[in-house]
Amino acid sequence: MNFAGFRDASLGVALATTVDTLLGAISGVIQTANRFKPVLNHLNDTVSWITPRIEEISRSTDSQEIERLMNLLNQAKETVDKCSGVSFESLGLERIVQSQPAEIVNDIALWKRKKLSGSLLFTSTATWVLQQVYEYNFLTIASWLAIVIVTSLFS
């Protein structure tokens, strides 16, 4: 019996399912970012409105307390500026979400998306080397990856 055709078809189905799941996750991230944009804009407006009033108060009260408040206000403004500077459009995620899974697979296979194709080639080569040359199990590699992800989240 030759199971090569069955394996290739199941690989295609698994790849399409994975791509659909990834596109759904990216779409969810973009929707979440769009929900937070008004909050960040409101914070920025509030900081801009409060700044002149604190300067007015600083003329007539304790200078150390006002300086502490100004420092807190500046830190809040820097945080808002950092958060509002993230643009998902600049990352190219909008184009990925709007394209069809078959188009993405074609772009990767034809190297039209060089970064994505290169990263896929690198990760698949590294996985192959770890499994075939160093004889690690898939579960070992997956657990290492999970440890790296969890560690990076808390770093």
MDTraj code that builds the backbone (N, CA, C; nanometers):
import mdtraj as md
import numpy as np

residues = "MET ASN PHE ALA GLY PHE ARG ASP ALA SER LEU GLY VAL ALA LEU ALA THR THR VAL ASP THR LEU LEU GLY ALA ILE SER GLY VAL ILE GLN THR ALA ASN ARG PHE LYS PRO VAL LEU ASN HIS LEU ASN ASP THR VAL SER TRP ILE THR PRO ARG ILE GLU GLU ILE SER ARG SER THR ASP SER GLN GLU ILE GLU ARG LEU MET ASN LEU LEU ASN GLN ALA LYS GLU THR VAL ASP LYS CYS SER GLY VAL SER PHE GLU SER LEU GLY LEU GLU ARG ILE VAL GLN SER GLN PRO ALA GLU ILE VAL ASN ASP ILE ALA LEU TRP LYS ARG LYS LYS LEU SER GLY SER LEU LEU PHE THR SER THR ALA THR TRP VAL LEU GLN GLN VAL TYR GLU TYR ASN PHE LEU THR ILE ALA SER TRP LEU ALA ILE VAL ILE VAL THR SER LEU PHE SER".split()
xyz = np.array([
    [0.0832, -0.1186, 0.0000],
    [0.0000, 0.0000, 0.0000],
    [0.0874, 0.1246, 0.0000],
    [0.0443, 0.2218, -0.0755],
    [0.1178, 0.3474, -0.0821],
    [0.0331, 0.4550, -0.0123],
    [0.0843, 0.5062, 0.0970],
    [0.0118, 0.6072, 0.1736],
    [0.0617, 0.7484, 0.1442],
    [0.1473, 0.7661, 0.0418],
    [0.2035, 0.8984, 0.0118],
    [0.0939, 0.9968, -0.0280],
    [-0.0019, 0.9528, -0.1089],
    [-0.1110, 1.0409, -0.1503],
    [-0.1983, 1.0804, -0.0331],
    [-0.2255, 0.9856, 0.0563],
    [-0.3058, 1.0148, 0.1750],
    [-0.2339, 1.1126, 0.2654],
    [-0.1030, 1.0939, 0.2807],
    [-0.0256, 1.1811, 0.3675],
    [-0.0210, 1.3230, 0.3102],
    [-0.0042, 1.3369, 0.1783],
    [0.0010, 1.4690, 0.1157],
    [-0.1327, 1.5408, 0.1271],
    [-0.2428, 1.4688, 0.1092],
    [-0.3749, 1.5315, 0.1198],
    [-0.4015, 1.5757, 0.2638],
    [-0.3654, 1.4906, 0.3592],
    [-0.3876, 1.5289, 0.4981],
    [-0.2978, 1.6446, 0.5376],
    [-0.1782, 1.6508, 0.4801],
    [-0.0881, 1.7625, 0.5072],
    [-0.1476, 1.8922, 0.4534],
    [-0.2087, 1.8867, 0.3345],
    [-0.2721, 2.0053, 0.2775],
    [-0.3887, 2.0527, 0.3612],
    [-0.4703, 1.9579, 0.4100],
    [-0.5839, 1.9932, 0.4951],
    [-0.5342, 2.0536, 0.6260],
    [-0.4300, 1.9927, 0.6838],
    [-0.3751, 2.0451, 0.8090],
    [-0.3170, 2.1839, 0.7881],
    [-0.2489, 2.2042, 0.6752],
    [-0.1918, 2.3359, 0.6454],
    [-0.3020, 2.4401, 0.6271],
    [-0.4073, 2.4042, 0.5543],
    [-0.5177, 2.4984, 0.5336],
    [-0.5871, 2.5316, 0.6657],
    [-0.6048, 2.4315, 0.7516],
    [-0.6668, 2.4551, 0.8822],
    [-0.5803, 2.5462, 0.9675],
    [-0.4495, 2.5226, 0.9640],
    [-0.3571, 2.6054, 1.0413],
    [-0.3579, 2.7491, 0.9913],
    [-0.3576, 2.7669, 0.8605],
    [-0.3591, 2.9015, 0.8027],
    [-0.4890, 2.9724, 0.8388],
    [-0.6034, 2.9018, 0.8317],
    [-0.7313, 2.9625, 0.8691],
    [-0.7320, 3.0044, 1.0158],
    [-0.6775, 2.9193, 1.1031],
    [-0.6709, 2.9521, 1.2453],
    [-0.5822, 3.0739, 1.2684],
    [-0.4679, 3.0781, 1.1996],
    [-0.3769, 3.1914, 1.2125],
    [-0.4420, 3.3205, 1.1639],
    [-0.5122, 3.3141, 1.0530],
    [-0.5803, 3.4332, 1.0010],
    [-0.6890, 3.4803, 1.0970],
    [-0.7596, 3.3875, 1.1596],
    [-0.8597, 3.4252, 1.2588],
    [-0.7976, 3.4929, 1.3793],
    [-0.6818, 3.4410, 1.4234],
    [-0.6137, 3.5020, 1.5379],
    [-0.5650, 3.6424, 1.5038],
    [-0.5092, 3.6597, 1.3844],
    [-0.4612, 3.7924, 1.3430],
    [-0.5789, 3.8892, 1.3331],
    [-0.6900, 3.8433, 1.2804],
    [-0.8084, 3.9283, 1.2715],
    [-0.8559, 3.9700, 1.4103],
    [-0.8513, 3.8775, 1.5058],
    [-0.8891, 3.9108, 1.6430],
    [-0.7970, 4.0142, 1.7044],
    [-0.6669, 4.0039, 1.6761],
    [-0.5711, 4.1015, 1.7282],
    [-0.5990, 4.2395, 1.6705],
    [-0.6281, 4.2457, 1.5427],
    [-0.6563, 4.3753, 1.4792],
    [-0.7844, 4.4360, 1.5357],
    [-0.8872, 4.3535, 1.5596],
    [-1.0112, 4.4042, 1.6183],
    [-0.9872, 4.4563, 1.7598],
    [-0.9048, 4.3851, 1.8368],
    [-0.8727, 4.4299, 1.9724],
    [-0.7973, 4.5621, 1.9685],
    [-0.7024, 4.5741, 1.8762],
    [-0.6276, 4.6991, 1.8645],
    [-0.7189, 4.8144, 1.8267],
    [-0.8141, 4.7879, 1.7386],
    [-0.9080, 4.8937, 1.6993],
    [-0.9984, 4.9345, 1.8148],
    [-1.0288, 4.8395, 1.9056],
    [-1.1108, 4.8753, 2.0216],
    [-1.0335, 4.9637, 2.1186],
    [-0.9013, 4.9471, 2.1264],
    [-0.8226, 5.0249, 2.2209],
    [-0.7819, 5.1617, 2.1662],
    [-0.7929, 5.1844, 2.0370],
    [-0.7556, 5.3143, 1.9806],
    [-0.8333, 5.4301, 2.0428],
    [-0.9669, 5.4221, 2.0603],
    [-1.0379, 5.5342, 2.1238],
    [-0.9934, 5.5585, 2.2678],
    [-0.9615, 5.4514, 2.3400],
    [-0.9158, 5.4684, 2.4777],
    [-0.7833, 5.5435, 2.4793],
    [-0.6913, 5.5049, 2.3913],
    [-0.5617, 5.5732, 2.3853],
    [-0.5776, 5.7187, 2.3426],
    [-0.6669, 5.7438, 2.2476],
    [-0.6916, 5.8824, 2.2061],
    [-0.7499, 5.9641, 2.3210],
    [-0.8403, 5.9038, 2.3972],
    [-0.8988, 5.9738, 2.5123],
    [-0.7920, 6.0031, 2.6176],
    [-0.7047, 5.9063, 2.6444],
    [-0.5954, 5.9294, 2.7394],
    [-0.5035, 6.0419, 2.6921],
    [-0.4738, 6.0420, 2.5639],
    [-0.3871, 6.1465, 2.5091],
    [-0.4530, 6.2835, 2.5230],
    [-0.5835, 6.2914, 2.4945],
    [-0.6560, 6.4183, 2.5102],
    [-0.6586, 6.4629, 2.6556],
    [-0.6778, 6.3669, 2.7474],
    [-0.6808, 6.3995, 2.8899],
    [-0.5459, 6.4533, 2.9362],
    [-0.4386, 6.3888, 2.8929],
    [-0.3041, 6.4353, 2.9305],
    [-0.2806, 6.5752, 2.8755],
    [-0.3218, 6.5984, 2.7515],
    [-0.3039, 6.7312, 2.6920],
    [-0.3872, 6.8368, 2.7646],
    [-0.5041, 6.8014, 2.8143],
    [-0.5909, 6.8955, 2.8840],
    [-0.5374, 6.9254, 3.0242],
    [-0.4808, 6.8237, 3.0916],
    [-0.4360, 6.8408, 3.2298],
    [-0.3031, 6.9163, 3.2394],
    [-0.2166, 6.9011, 3.1421],
    [-0.0821, 6.9591, 3.1501],
    [-0.0829, 7.1094, 3.1789],
    [-0.1582, 7.1936, 3.1061],
    [-0.1553, 7.3372, 3.1371],
    [-0.2118, 7.3699, 3.2760],
    [-0.3091, 7.2927, 3.3211],
    [-0.3670, 7.3196, 3.4524],
    [-0.2693, 7.2889, 3.5650],
    [-0.1895, 7.1842, 3.5473],
    [-0.0891, 7.1535, 3.6495],
    [0.0169, 7.2624, 3.6538],
    [0.0520, 7.3151, 3.5387],
    [0.1494, 7.4245, 3.5367],
    [0.0945, 7.5485, 3.6074],
    [-0.0362, 7.5737, 3.5949],
    [-0.0975, 7.6856, 3.6659],
    [-0.0935, 7.6636, 3.8170],
    [-0.1231, 7.5414, 3.8582],
    [-0.1230, 7.5087, 4.0006],
    [0.0187, 7.5168, 4.0565],
    [0.1164, 7.4868, 3.9758],
    [0.2547, 7.4828, 4.0245],
    [0.3040, 7.6201, 4.0695],
    [0.2412, 7.7243, 4.0235],
    [0.2835, 7.8587, 4.0642],
    [0.2446, 7.8904, 4.2085],
    [0.1447, 7.8182, 4.2613],
    [0.0917, 7.8591, 4.3912],
    [0.0998, 7.7533, 4.5010],
    [0.1552, 7.6338, 4.4772],
    [0.1578, 7.5300, 4.5802],
    [0.2974, 7.4727, 4.5987],
    [0.3056, 7.3656, 4.6757],
    [0.4311, 7.3003, 4.7096],
    [0.5009, 7.2504, 4.5826],
    [0.6255, 7.2895, 4.5642],
    [0.6969, 7.2573, 4.4401],
    [0.7331, 7.1095, 4.4298],
    [0.7614, 7.0430, 4.5404],
    [0.7973, 6.9004, 4.5337],
    [0.6786, 6.8151, 4.4911],
    [0.5619, 6.8459, 4.5440],
    [0.4420, 6.7700, 4.5072],
    [0.4078, 6.7921, 4.3604],
    [0.4185, 6.9146, 4.3146],
    [0.3890, 6.9445, 4.1744],
    [0.4910, 6.8775, 4.0831],
    [0.6154, 6.8765, 4.1222],
    [0.7184, 6.8106, 4.0410],
    [0.6915, 6.6608, 4.0318],
    [0.6480, 6.6009, 4.1426],
    [0.6147, 6.4586, 4.1411],
    [0.4962, 6.4319, 4.0475],
    [0.3947, 6.5181, 4.0541],
    [0.2795, 6.5033, 3.9659],
    [0.3178, 6.5219, 3.8186],
    [0.4057, 6.6170, 3.7930],
    [0.4514, 6.6388, 3.6555],
    [0.5274, 6.5170, 3.6033],
    [0.6103, 6.4575, 3.6880],
    [0.6832, 6.3372, 3.6469],
    [0.5872, 6.2220, 3.6160],
    [0.4867, 6.2044, 3.7016],
    [0.3869, 6.1009, 3.6764],
    [0.3112, 6.1278, 3.5469],
    [0.2784, 6.2541, 3.5243],
    [0.2069, 6.2908, 3.4023],
    [0.2925, 6.2648, 3.2781],
    [0.4203, 6.2995, 3.2854],
    [0.5095, 6.2746, 3.1719],
    [0.5266, 6.1255, 3.1455],
    [0.5337, 6.0452, 3.2513],
    [0.5437, 5.9008, 3.2326],
    [0.4172, 5.8466, 3.1670],
    [0.3022, 5.8962, 3.2083],
    [0.1760, 5.8521, 3.1479],
    [0.1706, 5.8913, 3.0002],
    [0.2162, 6.0122, 2.9703],
    [0.2161, 6.0574, 2.8307],
    [0.3092, 5.9718, 2.7457],
    [0.4267, 5.9362, 2.7976],
    [0.5195, 5.8505, 2.7233],
    [0.4586, 5.7123, 2.6991],
    [0.3883, 5.6598, 2.7983],
    [0.3243, 5.5295, 2.7829],
    [0.2163, 5.5343, 2.6756],
    [0.1356, 5.6391, 2.6773],
    [0.0316, 5.6538, 2.5751],
    [0.0938, 5.6676, 2.4370],
    [0.2025, 5.7450, 2.4257],
    [0.2682, 5.7620, 2.2968],
    [0.3250, 5.6298, 2.2453],
    [0.3808, 5.5490, 2.3357],
    [0.4346, 5.4184, 2.2940],
    [0.3230, 5.3284, 2.2435],
    [0.2115, 5.3249, 2.3167],
    [0.1008, 5.2366, 2.2793],
    [0.0336, 5.2824, 2.1507],
    [0.0184, 5.4113, 2.1332],
    [-0.0504, 5.4596, 2.0134],
    [0.0388, 5.4542, 1.8909],
    [0.1680, 5.4325, 1.9081],
    [0.2592, 5.4241, 1.7946],
    [0.2555, 5.2909, 1.7230],
    [0.1932, 5.1881, 1.7821],
    [0.1868, 5.0567, 1.7197],
    [0.0825, 5.0591, 1.6099],
    [0.1227, 5.0228, 1.4914],
    [0.0317, 5.0220, 1.3785],
    [0.0334, 4.8838, 1.3144],
    [-0.0805, 4.8163, 1.3155],
    [-0.0859, 4.6846, 1.2561],
    [-0.0812, 4.6923, 1.1039],
    [-0.1189, 4.8062, 1.0487],
    [-0.1098, 4.8220, 0.9050],
    [0.0364, 4.8237, 0.8614],
    [0.1241, 4.8827, 0.9451],
    [0.2650, 4.8874, 0.9088],
    [0.3289, 4.7494, 0.9153],
    [0.2712, 4.6569, 0.9917],
    [0.3242, 4.5213, 0.9988],
    [0.2780, 4.4347, 0.8821],
    [0.1826, 4.4818, 0.8036],
    [0.1344, 4.4056, 0.6893],
    [0.0298, 4.3019, 0.7257],
    [-0.0270, 4.3090, 0.8453],
    [-0.1230, 4.2080, 0.8874],
    [-0.2579, 4.2252, 0.8192],
    [-0.2928, 4.3484, 0.7815],
    [-0.4192, 4.3708, 0.7124],
    [-0.4230, 4.2931, 0.5808],
    [-0.3112, 4.2946, 0.5084],
    [-0.3051, 4.2262, 0.3796],
    [-0.3171, 4.0758, 0.3990],
    [-0.2574, 4.0232, 0.5060],
    [-0.2641, 3.8797, 0.5313],
    [-0.4067, 3.8376, 0.5643],
    [-0.4761, 3.9160, 0.6444],
    [-0.6122, 3.8801, 0.6841],
    [-0.7070, 3.8841, 0.5654],
    [-0.6884, 3.9792, 0.4752],
    [-0.7802, 3.9951, 0.3637],
    [-0.7538, 3.8977, 0.2497],
    [-0.6373, 3.8325, 0.2455],
    [-0.6076, 3.7418, 0.1356],
    [-0.6597, 3.6017, 0.1645],
    [-0.6743, 3.5245, 0.0607],
    [-0.7232, 3.3874, 0.0720],
    [-0.6088, 3.2949, 0.1140],
    [-0.6401, 3.1834, 0.1823],
    [-0.5349, 3.0898, 0.2228],
    [-0.4548, 3.0352, 0.1042],
    [-0.5203, 3.0105, -0.0082],
    [-0.4484, 2.9588, -0.1248],
    [-0.3490, 3.0622, -0.1774],
    [-0.3851, 3.1899, -0.1711],
    [-0.2939, 3.2947, -0.2157],
    [-0.1709, 3.3007, -0.1257],
    [-0.1913, 3.2832, 0.0040],
    [-0.0789, 3.2870, 0.0974],
    [0.0156, 3.1713, 0.0702],
    [-0.0399, 3.0516, 0.0493],
    [0.0440, 2.9350, 0.0200],
    [0.1198, 2.9563, -0.1103],
    [0.0527, 3.0107, -0.2125],
    [0.1204, 3.0392, -0.3394],
    [0.2315, 3.1422, -0.3214],
    [0.2046, 3.2483, -0.2440],
    [0.3064, 3.3501, -0.2213],
    [0.4272, 3.2936, -0.1486],
    [0.4036, 3.2043, -0.0538],
    [0.5154, 3.1433, 0.0178],
    [0.5937, 3.0526, -0.0756],
    [0.5240, 2.9704, -0.1545],
    [0.5917, 2.8763, -0.2446],
    [0.6693, 2.9491, -0.3535],
    [0.6195, 3.0625, -0.4003],
    [0.6864, 3.1376, -0.5071],
    [0.7808, 3.2447, -0.4542],
    [0.8003, 3.2500, -0.3228],
    [0.8906, 3.3442, -0.2563],
    [0.8518, 3.4898, -0.2838],
    [0.7215, 3.5173, -0.2968],
    [0.6770, 3.6559, -0.3105],
    [0.6818, 3.7271, -0.1765],
    [0.6607, 3.6522, -0.0700],
    [0.6744, 3.7056, 0.0664],
    [0.8016, 3.6452, 0.1245],
    [0.9113, 3.7151, 0.0989],
    [1.0431, 3.6606, 0.1295],
    [1.0661, 3.6346, 0.2788],
    [1.0223, 3.7268, 0.3632],
    [1.0433, 3.7083, 0.5069],
    [0.9666, 3.5872, 0.5590],
    [0.8419, 3.5739, 0.5164],
    [0.7602, 3.4616, 0.5599],
    [0.8150, 3.3307, 0.5040],
    [0.8550, 3.3307, 0.3775],
    [0.9108, 3.2098, 0.3169],
    [1.0422, 3.1712, 0.3834],
    [1.1271, 3.2702, 0.4096],
    [1.2553, 3.2420, 0.4743],
    [1.2392, 3.1901, 0.6156],
    [1.1480, 3.2500, 0.6907],
    [1.1266, 3.2032, 0.8277],
    [1.0666, 3.0633, 0.8290],
    [0.9783, 3.0328, 0.7338],
    [0.9219, 2.8984, 0.7242],
    [1.0296, 2.7968, 0.6871],
    [1.1168, 2.8324, 0.5928],
    [1.2264, 2.7435, 0.5543],
    [1.3220, 2.7212, 0.6716],
    [1.3553, 2.8274, 0.7436],
    [1.4462, 2.8143, 0.8574],
    [1.3879, 2.7263, 0.9670],
    [1.2613, 2.7510, 1.0031],
    [1.2017, 2.6721, 1.1119],
    [1.1830, 2.5265, 1.0719],
    [1.1439, 2.5021, 0.9474],
    [1.1272, 2.3627, 0.9052],
    [1.2624, 2.2914, 0.8970],
    [1.3675, 2.3610, 0.8518],
    [1.5005, 2.3015, 0.8486],
    [1.5518, 2.2734, 0.9896],
    [1.5321, 2.3687, 1.0805],
    [1.5753, 2.3485, 1.2186],
    [1.4997, 2.2323, 1.2824],
    [1.3700, 2.2223, 1.2562],
    [1.2921, 2.1111, 1.3102],
    [1.3391, 1.9784, 1.2522],
    [1.3661, 1.9756, 1.1222],
    [1.4147, 1.8531, 1.0589],
    [1.5484, 1.8107, 1.1180],
    [1.6394, 1.9069, 1.1355],
    [1.7711, 1.8744, 1.1924],
    [1.7557, 1.8199, 1.3338],
    [1.6715, 1.8835, 1.4140],
    [1.6523, 1.8367, 1.5510],
    [1.5901, 1.6972, 1.5555],
    [1.4979, 1.6684, 1.4639],
    [1.4311, 1.5392, 1.4675],
    [1.5120, 1.4283, 1.4005],
    [1.5736, 1.4564, 1.2865],
    [1.6427, 1.3513, 1.2121],
    [1.7879, 1.3341, 1.2535],
    [1.8593, 1.4434, 1.2704],
    [2.0017, 1.4341, 1.3005],
    [2.0245, 1.4097, 1.4494],
    [1.9588, 1.4899, 1.5330],
    [1.9798, 1.4779, 1.6770],
    [1.8784, 1.3852, 1.7444],
    [1.7824, 1.3337, 1.6674],
    [1.6837, 1.2345, 1.7109],
    [1.6014, 1.2791, 1.8319],
    [1.5604, 1.4045, 1.8330],
    [1.4685, 1.4519, 1.9352],
    [1.3260, 1.4205, 1.8916],
    [1.2372, 1.3990, 1.9888],
    [1.0959, 1.3772, 1.9598],
    [1.0277, 1.5114, 1.9375],
    [0.9135, 1.5060, 1.8685],
    [0.8373, 1.6279, 1.8451],
    [0.7905, 1.6893, 1.9768],
    [0.7543, 1.6038, 2.0719],
    [0.7071, 1.6522, 2.2009],
    [0.8159, 1.7303, 2.2749],
    [0.9392, 1.6870, 2.2631],
    [1.0505, 1.7586, 2.3260],
    [1.0664, 1.8973, 2.2648],
    [1.0625, 1.9046, 2.1336],
    [1.0777, 2.0333, 2.0644],
    [0.9597, 2.1249, 2.0985],
    [0.8383, 2.0690, 2.0999],
    [0.7197, 2.1493, 2.1310],
    [0.7257, 2.2017, 2.2746],
    [0.7749, 2.1202, 2.3681],
    [0.7835, 2.1671, 2.5064],
    [0.8901, 2.2746, 2.5212],
    [1.0018, 2.2621, 2.4487],
    [1.1029, 2.3686, 2.4506],
    [1.0437, 2.4989, 2.3992],
    [0.9700, 2.4887, 2.2897],
    [0.9078, 2.6075, 2.2314],
    [0.8087, 2.6703, 2.3292],
    [0.7304, 2.5876, 2.3967],
    [0.6354, 2.6397, 2.4954],
    [0.7080, 2.7081, 2.6108],
    [0.8190, 2.6513, 2.6556],
    [0.8965, 2.7120, 2.7635],
    [0.9528, 2.8464, 2.7204],
    [1.0038, 2.8548, 2.5978],
    [1.0585, 2.9814, 2.5470],
    [0.9490, 3.0869, 2.5384],
    [0.8310, 3.0470, 2.4894],
    [0.7213, 3.1427, 2.4766],
    [0.6761, 3.1941, 2.6134],
    [0.6585, 3.1038, 2.7086],
    [0.6134, 3.1449, 2.8419],
    [0.7192, 3.2309, 2.9091],
    [0.8456, 3.1942, 2.8931],
    [0.9537, 3.2735, 2.9517],
    [0.9583, 3.4141, 2.8908],
    [0.9412, 3.4221, 2.7595],
    [0.9463, 3.5537, 2.6950],
    [0.8264, 3.6398, 2.7352],
    [0.7135, 3.5788, 2.7669],
    [0.5973, 3.6561, 2.8105],
    [0.6215, 3.7216, 2.9465],
    [0.6988, 3.6583, 3.0308],
    [0.7236, 3.7115, 3.1645],
    [0.8560, 3.7861, 3.1767],
    [0.9256, 3.8030, 3.0674],
    [1.0535, 3.8757, 3.0717],
    [1.0324, 4.0233, 3.0593],
])
top = md.Topology()
chain = top.add_chain()
for i, resn in enumerate(residues, 1):
    res = top.add_residue(resn, chain, resSeq=i)
    for name in ("N", "CA", "C"):
        top.add_atom(name, md.element.get_by_symbol(name[0]), res)
traj = md.Trajectory(xyz[None], top)
